[in-house]
Amino acid sequence: MEQNPFAPPSASTGDPGHGGLVFSPEGAQVVSSLAAWMRGLSIFYYLGVGLLALGSCGVVATGAGGVGFPMLIALLLAAVLIGLAASWLRGAASGFERGVFSDDEFTIGQGFRSLRAYLILFGIFGILNLMGQIYQAIDAL
């Protein structure tokens, strides 16, 4: 059986001499790569927030034919939610990376809490989207 390269060193290899977490170099590299992807995704979310804000300005400027105010509220709400998701994802990336390289369990825990909040938010988006699709399918019958 192949040994897990991301597992901490066993007791036979010796104690690292300090408490806390122990990450192999490969494990630290995987977490660093994951954090980089999470930061990149959060940048795209921030760009989306900017585009939604720009769209909100366009709705206010044009009046949007009577649907301006509800559309403005929807765009601003979407911008706030996506901004929250971006900040949670960026916080998770920072927490993972800082925690791995400093062997701090609390910081990694903060990263996981941020990632959990991000996943809950997009889980709610997914459920609402599914309900909308089911409603449209039933309405089309």
ABEGO torsion letter per residue (X at the ends): XBBBAABBBBAAAEBAGBBEBBBBAAAAAAAAAAAAAAAAAAAAAAAAAAAAAAAAAAAAAAGGGGAAAAAAAAAAAAAAAAAAAAAAAAAAAAAAAAAAAAGBAAAAAAAAAAAAAAAAAAAAAAAAAAAAAAAAAAAAX
